[in-house]
Every structure is written in C-alpha cells, then in structure tokens.
Amino acid sequence: MKQENMLFTPLYIGTKTAVNRIAINAMECCDSDENGNPTETTYRRYERHFEGNSGVIVLEAITVSYESRSRLHQLSVMPRNSKALSKFVSEMKKINDKPLFIWQLTHSGELSHTDFSRRVCVKPLPGFGGDLLSEEEVEKIMDEFVLAAKIAHDCGADGIDFKLCHGYLGSQILRPYNDRKWKYGGSWKNRTRFAYETYERMVREVNDPDFLIGSKVSIWEGFPGGQGSAGPDTAIMDLTESLDLVKGLEQRGAKFIIVSAGSPSITLALSQPDRRIPDDAYLHHTFQKAVKDSLKKKTAVIGSAYSVFRNGKNNLLAVKPEESSLEYWGNKNIKDGVCDMIAIGRQSLADSLLPKKLEEGKSDEVNWCTACDNCIELLIRQRNVGCCTYDKPYSEALKKIRREEGALKGKHT
C-alpha cells in the first residue's frame, strides 16, 4: 500500500488552512522601485510563486524603515507603500487565492548599507558596528514594526513574519553578545523585551484573531555571542534561550515559527548549506525537532534548509540517493514530528512550480537548485536577484558584472 505523501496534506495555522506543507521562504531580490514599491520584475517573480501553489508564500524581507536598510532596491512597508501593496496582494490573489501570503517584516540594524542608509547597532560587532542605538530609537523602531503589521493587515496579507533571524536587528538584540547595560541588553529579560513587547502591541493593535503573526528565528548563529550560544564570548551551542524565546512568542500569540540558523553575513553555509559540504542541513533537523518539542501542537513549526537535498543528487555521503532528497526528508520529518511544514528558498528561485510538479508526480520536470549560490552573489552586489542556472537574464547579468569588474581590475594592475 502506497504511503500518504505528507507534503500534500493540509495544515492548520491559526484559524487558516495551508493547502499543503511546502512554503516559499523569504528571498530578497532587490527589484523594488525607488520608493520600495513592487515593480514589473517583482510581479513576475511572485506570479510564478502563486502559480506554483505552495501552501504558504513568505514575501521577502520588507523593510519597515528606509532610513536603515540593507538593499538599495528593497521593498518597504510604510504608509507611502499602502496603495501599491494593496494592489500587489489583490493581483496575486487573482492568480491563486489558496496560498497563505505572509510578509516578513525587517529592520537591518548593523547590516544596513552605508552607501545609501544609516547603519545602526546595539553593540559594535567586529566588521560591522554603526551608530549606537538609543532606547528612544529602539522604541521608534518598535512603532514602525507595529505600523507595518497594521499596513500588511489592511493591504490583505494573511499574516506577518516578525524577523528574528539571520543577523538583522531582531537577532542583534537577542544575542548574548548584546551585554550592554541598557533597557534592551544584558539580562535575558532585557534582550527579549524588544521582541515580546512588539508582539504584544502588534496583536493588540491589529486586533484580528484571523491575522497570523509568527517569526523566523535563528536557533544558533554559529559564532561567539550569537543567538543560541552559551555566552557573549563563546560559540558553544546552548539552545536554552532560543527555545525559551519561541515559547515566549507562542505565549504572546505566535501561530507559526520558521526555524532557521546562522547569519548569512557571517556563517552563510550554516544558514544555507553549501553544496560542496551540505552536512549542516542535518543540523537544521535537530533545531526543528527541538522547537517542535518545545511548543504546543497548535503552533506550526516550519523547517528550512531543504533546497540542498534536491532530488537526491547531492554530495551527502553514507545515504541512498532515494533517501536523500527534498521530498524524502520533507515527508519523513513531517511524519516523524520534526516539523509541520518545510520551506524552500534557493529552490523557489530555481523553480517556483516545485509544489505543483511534485503533487502531479512530475519530479523529473523540476528545475532542481544546484546550490551554486550565484543568486547570493547578485544579492551581495545589490543587483536584481534570480536563478542564474535556469533564468538566462540573470546569468547574463552576472556574466556582464564579472566582465566589467575584471576589466576594471585590469586597468589598475
């Protein structure tokens, strides 16, 4: 008797239902207009996502402030964007009204780009730093997050992902490294104040039990003083705070937790496992299970780092190819209670139609992500981001950038 494919069973998230258990992870693609509104390029990307019939689609990191941001052409969620974002949601829902559309709200903090914005920090981190935030400035940022959540709700989004991962401001405040003596640092109570109070305000001010609020969390950042480390000067893993955080978020209304790890600007291969040595993908399973065991059954746990498994053709050793694929591990981890849903990031750029193709038994037609990370290179270079393997305009753009850079270097040698 053929076993049920768990990836294509429905999942309740709060009061809403995801039609399947594949989510599109938030993937920044640097293609907004000068005011942070979606462009035709943005529309094309998300049209493909909605055509792919994922259970959840997470809108890429959309900044609550243009004063401090990491990307020149980053989507933003401020009053000036309301009309454009309302139209965007409406058009996507016309394509397919089944996927739950969740927006990842972010503030870049010490990852803000100094060429076009103000870099700020909670405590200077070697290689990053920035203007030291005051308590009043943090409170203003909290106001911006709350306003952004209200705008998302009013524009028709199904919920928001309050970003607490990958080295952005939410992570920076939570880290043990933030041992500064101030309202938002030092003790665990102080370091969770920003997250918890913002949650409480968002729930209260949006005032809609059907609106989904949750967070993507880096369970362990993998460097001294990072999230999930045992102290401000050690990289030793101690998940006590991370697991206490997700329980605290659940108590304050979180309906889902997207489990991640690493900080791409520091520990990229932990966040997005490297195709040459993809073994960190297994570590993510441990993090997902730890979060799942810490929360009540009603809170959906969404796991990341599945793209590198591909169709079983990867560089993982000591496993059979048929037991080393994205589909295999997604099914197994859902069935075994490791997570409730899986999220794809790089794979969503390679083939947004993955869920539809897998459900129709057409896995041989999937454009499998090669984990070449050329899309990440485009992101770092502040260019429009897409798949350089399967989408020719992006591969041509990257070749052109490299040629121009090579010619420039030649002039200076």
C-alpha positions, 0 to 999 in steps of 0.5 A, spaced: 500 500 500 502 506 497 504 511 503 500 518 504 505 523 501 505 528 507 507 534 503 500 534 500 496 534 506 493 540 509 495 544 515 492 548 520 495 555 522 491 559 526 484 559 524 487 558 516 488 552 512 495 551 508 493 547 502 499 543 503 506 543 507 511 546 502 512 554 503 516 559 499 521 562 504 523 569 504 528 571 498 530 578 497 531 580 490 532 587 490 527 589 484 523 594 488 522 601 485 525 607 488 520 608 493 520 600 495 514 599 491 513 592 487 515 593 480 514 589 473 520 584 475 517 583 482 510 581 479 513 576 475 517 573 480 511 572 485 506 570 479 510 564 478 510 563 486 502 563 486 502 559 480 506 554 483 501 553 489 505 552 495 501 552 501 504 558 504 508 564 500 513 568 505 514 575 501 521 577 502 524 581 507 520 588 507 523 593 510 519 597 515 524 603 515 528 606 509 532 610 513 536 603 515 536 598 510 540 593 507 538 593 499 538 599 495 532 596 491 528 593 497 521 593 498 518 597 504 512 597 508 510 604 510 504 608 509 507 611 502 507 603 500 499 602 502 496 603 495 501 599 491 501 593 496 494 593 496 494 592 489 500 587 489 496 582 494 489 583 490 493 581 483 496 575 486 490 573 489 487 573 482 492 568 480 491 563 486 487 565 492 489 558 496 496 560 498 497 563 505 501 570 503 505 572 509 510 578 509 516 578 513 517 584 516 525 587 517 529 592 520 537 591 518 540 594 524 548 593 523 547 590 516 544 596 513 548 599 507 552 605 508 552 607 501 545 609 501 542 608 509 544 609 516 547 603 519 545 602 526 547 597 532 546 595 539 553 593 540 559 594 535 560 587 532 567 586 529 566 588 521 560 591 522 558 596 528 554 603 526 551 608 530 549 606 537 542 605 538 538 609 543 532 606 547 528 612 544 530 609 537 529 602 539 522 604 541 521 608 534 523 602 531 518 598 535 512 603 532 514 602 525 514 594 526 507 595 529 505 600 523 507 595 518 503 589 521 497 594 521 499 596 513 500 588 511 493 587 515 489 592 511 493 591 504 490 583 505 496 579 507 494 573 511 499 574 516 506 577 518 513 574 519 516 578 525 524 577 523 528 574 528 533 571 524 539 571 520 543 577 523 538 583 522 536 587 528 531 582 531 537 577 532 542 583 534 538 584 540 537 577 542 544 575 542 548 574 548 553 578 545 548 584 546 551 585 554 550 592 554 547 595 560 541 598 557 533 597 557 534 592 551 541 588 553 544 584 558 539 580 562 535 575 558 529 579 560 532 585 557 534 582 550 527 579 549 523 585 551 524 588 544 521 582 541 515 580 546 513 587 547 512 588 539 508 582 539 504 584 544 502 591 541 502 588 534 496 583 536 493 588 540 493 593 535 491 589 529 486 586 533 484 580 528 484 573 531 484 571 523 491 575 522 497 570 523 503 573 526 509 568 527 517 569 526 523 566 523 528 565 528 535 563 528 536 557 533 544 558 533 548 563 529 554 559 529 559 564 532 561 567 539 555 571 542 550 569 537 543 567 538 543 560 541 550 560 544 552 559 551 555 566 552 557 573 549 564 570 548 563 563 546 560 559 540 558 553 544 551 551 542 546 552 548 539 552 545 536 554 552 534 561 550 532 560 543 527 555 545 525 559 551 524 565 546 519 561 541 515 559 547 515 566 549 512 568 542 507 562 542 505 565 549 504 572 546 500 569 540 505 566 535 501 561 530 507 559 526 515 559 527 520 558 521 526 555 524 532 557 521 540 558 523 546 562 522 547 569 519 548 569 512 553 575 513 557 571 517 556 563 517 552 563 510 553 555 509 550 554 516 544 558 514 544 555 507 548 549 506 553 549 501 553 544 496 560 542 496 559 540 504 551 540 505 552 536 512 549 542 516 542 541 513 542 535 518 543 540 523 537 544 521 533 537 523 535 537 530 533 545 531 526 543 528 525 537 532 527 541 538 522 547 537 517 542 535 518 539 542 518 545 545 511 548 543 504 546 543 501 542 537 497 548 535 503 552 533 506 550 526 513 549 526 516 550 519 523 547 517 528 550 512 534 548 509 531 543 504 533 546 497 540 542 498 537 535 498 534 536 491 532 530 488 537 526 491 543 528 487 547 531 492 554 530 495 551 527 502 555 521 503 553 514 507 545 515 504 541 512 498 540 517 493 532 515 494 533 517 501 536 523 500 532 528 497 527 534 498 521 530 498 524 524 502 526 528 508 520 533 507 515 527 508 519 523 513 520 529 518 513 531 517 511 524 519 516 523 524 514 530 528 520 534 526 516 539 523 509 541 520 511 544 514 518 545 510 520 551 506 524 552 500 528 558 498 534 557 493 529 552 490 523 557 489 528 561 485 530 555 481 523 553 480 517 556 483 512 550 480 516 545 485 509 544 489 505 543 483 510 538 479 511 534 485 503 533 487 502 531 479 508 526 480 512 530 475 519 530 479 523 529 473 520 536 470 523 540 476 528 545 475 532 542 481 537 548 485 544 546 484 546 550 490 551 554 486 549 560 490 550 565 484 543 568 486 547 570 493 552 573 489 547 578 485 544 579 492 551 581 495 552 586 489 545 589 490 543 587 483 536 584 481 536 577 484 534 570 480 536 563 478 542 564 474 542 556 472 535 556 469 533 564 468 538 566 462 537 574 464 540 573 470 546 569 468 547 574 463 547 579 468 552 576 472 556 574 466 556 582 464 558 584 472 564 579 472 566 582 465 566 589 467 569 588 474 575 584 471 576 589 466 576 594 471 581 590 475 585 590 469 586 597 468 589 598 475 594 592 475 
